[in-house]
Amino acid sequence: MSETRWVVLGRIVGHHGLRGEFRLYSYTEPPEQIFSYRPWRLRAADGRETELQRVNGKRHGKALIISLPGVLDRDAATWMDAEVSVARAALPPLAEGEFYWADLEGLEVITLEGVSLGRVSHLISTGANDVMVVRDSERERLLPFVPGQWVQQVDLAAGRIVVDWDPAF
């Protein structure tokens, strides 16, 4: 039996009102898509975790507002800055050539010549294109995730990404 792989889809970023509600920042597109996934796992900065089968939430202007079971007032709202994760298996399948960031993190990045640049630490959305943060023991590189131009191949089974990139950069 394999262990459940959790993917972070949002973060609790603030309190809302006096009844224990929170403001939620969602990484999904559109943001309210996060409400369609179950169960949620909350992980607080202090390491506490809980799994929730049901979370009430709504859009409020540009923000998402959630209420958590058992949190009835602001004093009991102890999940500030907690990550919201869902099981990777709960996410819908993607079309050919599309990837979830969580699937790219940890992959080795190598050049066309076979030079290892390190592993994908995380990705950043810049608006123009996504950027891979690639780290090895000596340095950190920011590589644009642009398939066909810089990214030549993503091989999830082999655990690597092949890029057209000068190792000196």
Summary of the structure (lengths in Angstrom):
residues: 169
radius of gyration: 18.7
end to end distance: 42.4
largest distance: 58.7
contacts: 423
relative contact order: 0.16
helix: 9%
strand: 45%
